[in-house]
Amino acid sequence: MHYMILAYRPDGPNPEHPEELEKLETAFRLYECNLRDGGHLVASAQFGQASECTRFVWATGGTHRASSHPADRLFGMFLIDVKDRDEADQLASRCPGSPGVTVELRKASAPPAEIR
């Protein structure tokens, strides 16, 4: 089974406290290593600033509008391979956080495409 762990943090001046962001980034790298060493990591990514983001919202009729100011920013993601939901919950609960960070766990309904 595959699950996606998504980590969000509030948008705003980034970082307000550079040392806190550095600690969080270090913790995410260690978490990624632990997932890999445990044989659970399929893919991962850490994302850039929300100020560099463009969000597209589609409306009826196929038109869309672009926005560059999401309320929360996706900080990182981890695609994991686990035996069941309990194992996914356990691994997601170990994802590092700090005040304002939200971690979301979602089941991936299809196996990941092979990257060539």
Summary of the structure (lengths in Angstrom):
residues: 116
radius of gyration: 15.8
end to end distance: 21.6
largest distance: 47.0
contacts: 278
relative contact order: 0.33
helix: 28%
strand: 34%
